[in-house]
Structures are given as structure tokens and as C-alpha cells.
Amino acid sequence: MTSPVIHHYDVVIVGGGPAGLCAAMYAGRGMLKAALLERGVPGGELLNTEKIEDYPGFVSILGPDLAAKMTEHAVAFGAEILQENVEGIHRLEDGTFRLSTSSGIEYRAPAVILTAGGTPTKLDVPGEAEYAGRGVSYCAVCDGAFFKGEVLAVVGGGDAAVEEADYLTRYASKVYIVHRRDTFRASKLLQERAFANPKIEVVWNEKVLELFGDGTGLKGLELENTLTGSRSKLAASGCFIFIGFEPNSGLIAEHFDHDAAGYIQTDDRMMTSIPGLFAAGDLRVQLTRQVTTAVGDATTAAIAVEKFLTERKAGVAAV
């Protein structure tokens, strides 16, 4: 059996979204030998976002364009961006990390920054993928302003769905909350706020069968009543789906501190409960998940890695 090819770095960054690209840029500026491993094209959710209007310095920029600029910036400072699908992050006895990949190549480093983000739970109905970015969204803060004066639908019944429906009323003329049950799981405070909002109408006991539209974008939702089985159509030019979000933290082979939903807990340096393993962006416990918060996390993590490596070398030398 042949031995795997092993590449050694000062720090390996897992995930090529905004957090990963920012971390790679700062690591490069810090003169660290850094590799960013991303299974696809760098950019993460930026590639699925048509316009971004809440990133400082750009009144409006296309998501893929911002991704390209971030990638160019990271490469300019010496970071290596490699197309690799990471399958596991393992901490070795000497405190360094081994990252296994589907290609069979192994990466080793004394520090890892995990920026793999998370995945919104999909409805998995016809039209969802087709109209993603053209009426279907998973982020009210990101996309709400594009629907001024329009009729929107929010799917879900938890805190995120009810809170984001209330948020969307600052732009929309009307917001339907479509929920498959007859009660919300959201907190009482959020429910009361939604029920008191004249722009919100709750559609109880309905599940989404299909999202339909035309060449211009989404036009509505086809629904099925969960009690009677009857079908109906709900006109809406935007559908915001909030039925769950799963952080991509399953790559970590050993136990780490996390909250009830699986989001990674870190200290103020973005280090996890595993020494040398840092986390930044959407998979970390925090109040909000935006491009700006992702790059802020990543800035702290990359600078903290520099200090961690310096302290580690000093400790090894002392021994």
C-alpha cells in the first residue's frame, strides 16, 4: 500500500467563502505558508447571491464579482487556493492537524481555520433550485431590500421564520408566513409581534409543493393543505425559506464545544475548545451571519493564528 502524499503548511483554511478568503489574505500578509482548501469555486454563498448592497465600499456589487475580488486579493498576498474536498480534520498526538481529502492527499499544519459555513435546509420541491436568486432566498437581511413594495412569502414556523417575516415588512407590501402546522415554534414575543403586524398574514396548515414562475422570476407557491389535502396557489414574487440551517462542523473528528444547534463555540480569538483549531463565519455561535461578520471573524482568527504559532514555537524551543 502506497503512502499518501502529504503537504505541510503553517495554517490550513477549510472553506472558500468570504471568511476563508479573508483569512487566507491575512495569513498571506502575515508571511504564513497558508493553503485554502475549497471543494468548488471560491466564493461560497457569494456565488449564489445576485447583488450585495451591505458590504462597505460597494453600494452595489454582484456576489460573484465580490468573490472574484476577494480571491484575487488572497492570491496576491501569497495564499494557495486548492480545489480539495476535505473529509476530516484530525488532531495528532503532537498537537498538529491532519486533514484528509477525497483525493487521497493529506495536509498537515499546526493550526487550522475552519470556515466551511453552513447549509440552509431546503424544501426540496420543484422550482426551488430554478428560482434560487430569482425570487427564492434564504436570507432576509441579504435580499429583502430587492423586494420593495412586493408581496412575499416566508416558509417556516420557528424563531428565524417569524422574526425575518417581521423584518421583511419594512420592504414588502405584504408578507405571508406559510406554516405546515397550526401553531408556531417561535418564541411568544416574536409571535405577538408578528400577529400585531398588519402586513403579516399567517397561512396555517399548508405545505409547499412547488415554486412556480416564468423567465422573469418567481410568481408564486403551490400549496397543499395538511388536513384536507386540497391544493391552492399563493401569488408572491419572493419566497424566503427558513426551515433550518446546519453548520458544516461535522468535519471535526473529536469533540468540540458547541451549542444545542451544533454551532461551534469559540473564545474571543476565534479558537475552539481544541487548541490550534479556529473557526470563523457562519458555523460559529453568534448573533447574526453576514458577509461583514464573516470577514471580521476571519481577520481575528488569522491574526490569532500568527500569535498562536509564535507561542507554540517558543514553547517547543523551551522544551
N, C-alpha and C positions, 0 to 999 in steps of 0.2 A: 504494500500500500504506500503510495507516494505521500510525502509530507505536504501540507498545504503551503501555498505561497503566503508569506507574512510580510506586511508593510508596517513600519514603525513611524509614529508621529508624536509630537508633543501633546496635541489635542485632536480628537476626532469629534466632529459635529454631525449629528444624525438628524437629517431633515433639512430640506432646502426651501422652506418658506421664508417669510420676512425675518423671523427670529434667527434661523440658521444662517441666512445670507449676511445679516448684520454681525452675528457672532464671528463668522468667517472673516469679514472685513476687519473687525477689531483684533482678532487673533493674528491676522497678517500684519497689521500695523504694529503689533507688539513683538514682531520678529519671531513668532512661534511657527514651528512647522505644523501646519494645520491642514486637515483634509475634511471636506464636507461630503458626506455620503447621502445621495438622494436617488431614489429608485426611478424617478422620471425627470422631466424637465424642471430645472429650478424655478421656484416661484410659489409653490404651494397653492393656497386658495386664491392668491392674486390672479392666477391664470383663469379662474372661474368667475372673476369679478369684472364686469364690463367697465364701470367707471368708479374711481375713488376720488372723493371730494373732501376727505377729512384727514389728509396726510400733509403736515406742514411743508410749505414750499411749493405745493401744487394745488392750485384752485380746482383743477380737474385733470386727472390723468387716467389712462386706461390701465387696468390691472396688469395685463401682460407687459405693457411698457415700463411700469414701475418695477416689475420683476426683472426685466432685462437690465435696467439701470443698476439695480441692487447687485445683480450677478456680475456685471462689468466692474462695479466698484470693488467687490470682494476679490475678484481675479487680479485687478490692478495692484492690490496690496500683497499678492503672492499666495493667496489661498488656493488649494487644489480642489476642484469640484469634480467628483467622480460619480458616475452612474452605477450605484450599487444598491441592492435590496438587502438591508440589514435584517437578519433573522434573530439575533440575540446579542445581549450585552452581558458579559460575564466578568466578574471581578476575580482576579487571580490572587494567590497567596501573598505575592509581593506587593499587593495594592494597586497594580496596574490593571488595565482592562483589555479583554479580548473581545473583539466584535466579529461575529461570524456572519457570512453573507451567502446568498443563494448561488453566487458564482464560485464559491469554494475558497475565495481569497480571505485571509484573516487580516484584521487591522489591530494593532496594539498601540496603546497610549496610556500614560499615567493619569490623563484627565479626559473626560467625555462631557460634551454638552448635548443634552437630548432636547431637540426642538421639533419633534415629529408631529406636533399639533394634535388635532383630534378630528373625529369624523361625525358630522351631523347624521342622525338616524334618518334614513329615507323612508318615504311612504311606499316605494317600490310599486308604483302604479303607472300605467301608460301616460305618456306626456310629461312626466316629471323630469326626465333627463333632457327631453327635446326642448323644453321651455326653461331650463336652468339658465339664469342670467337674462332671460327674456320674459320675466314675469314671475318665475319661481325663485325664491330666495330663502336663505337660512339665517339671515342677519338683518334685523330691522334697522339697527343703527347704521349699518353699511349702506343699505339700499332704500330706506324709507323715503328719503328726500326726492327720489326719482318718480314718486307716485303722487305728486301734489294734486289734490282735487279729485283723485280717482277712488274707485271702490275696491277694497282689498279684502282678502280672506286670510285668517290665521288658523292654522290647524294645530290642535293640541289642547290640553287642559291643565297643564302644570304651571308652576310659577313663571317660567320663561314665556310660555304662550300668552298668558293673561297679562303679564307685565308689558310684553312687547306689543300686544294689541293696543293697550292704552297709549304706549309711546307713538304708535303709528297714526293715531288720531290727530296728531299735530300736523300731519300732512294730508291724510286721506279725508274724503268727504264722508265715508262710511267704512266701518270695519266689522266684518262678520267673524266671530270665533266659532269654528266648526269643531265639535267635540263628539266623540263616539258614545259618550255616556251622558247621564242626566245630572251629574254633579262634577265640579272641578276638583282637582287635587291641589290647586293653588292655595296659598295662604288666604285666610279670611280677609285680611287687609287688602290684598290685591283684588280679590273677588268684589269686595264692596266698591272699590274704586272703579272697576270695570262696569259693574251694574249701574253705577251712578253716571257713567259717561254717556251722553245722549247719542254719540256717534257709534257706539258699540251695540251690536245685536248678536245674541248668542243663538247658534243653531245646534240644538241638543240632539243626541241620539242619531247622529249621521256620520257615516264613514265615507272617505273619498275613494271613488272607484277609478276616476280618470281625471286628468287635467287636459283641457282642450283649448285650441286656439287656431290661429292661421299664420300666414307669413309675417304678420306684424307683431306677433307675440301672443301671450296668454289671453284667453277670453273668459274662461270660467272653469268650474268644477262640476263633475257629475258625482252625485251623492246617492248613497243607499241608506235608508232608514234601518237602524239596527234592531228595531222592534217589529216593524211591519214588512220590511223588505222592499218597500216602494222606492222608486227612483225619482230623482229630480235634478234640475240643473241650477247652479248658482252663478250668476254673472259676476266676474271680478277680473280686473286686469293685472292683479298681483296676488300671489299666494305665498305666504310666509309659513314655513313648516318648522314647528318646534315640538317635536315628539321625542327628543332625546339627543344627547351628544356624548360620544365615547372618547375619552382621551387615549391616545396611542401610547400607553405606558406599558403595554404587555411585553415589550422587548427586554425589559429588565429582568434578569434571571433570578435575582434574590429579592427578599422582602425589602420594601421601602415604605416610609411613612406617607400616607395618603388620606384623603377624606373619604366620606361614605360613597361618593360617586366615582372614586378612583383617580381623582386629580392629585398630582404629586405635590407634597408639601416641601417647601424649601425654606432656608434661612434668608437673611437679608442680602447674602452674597449669591443667592440662587443655587446654593449647594443643597442637595438632597440629604437624607439621612445616611446615604452611602458616601463616605469620603472620596472626593475626586469626581463624583458624578453630579453634574449640574443640570438644571432644567430651566427652560425659558419658553415663553409663549403660551399657547392655548392649553397645553396639558398640565399647566401649573395652577395651583389654587390661587384665585384672585377674583376681584370684583367684576372686571369686565375684560373682554377679549377683543382687542382691536389691533390693527397693524402697528399703531403707535405704542401700545403696551408691549407688544411682542418685541419690537426693536429695543425698547427700554430695558426689558428683562435681559435681552441678549447682550446689550452693552455692559450691564453689570456682571453677567456671567463670564464674559470673555476677559474682562479686567480682573475679575476674581480668580480666574484660572491662572493668569500670569503670576499673581501673588501666591496662589497655592503651589505652583510648580517651583517657585523660588524657595518657599518654605520647605517643600519636600526635599529639594536638593540639599538645602542646609542641614536638614535632619539626617539625611543619608550620609553626608560628609562627616557629621558629628559622630555618627556610629562608627 
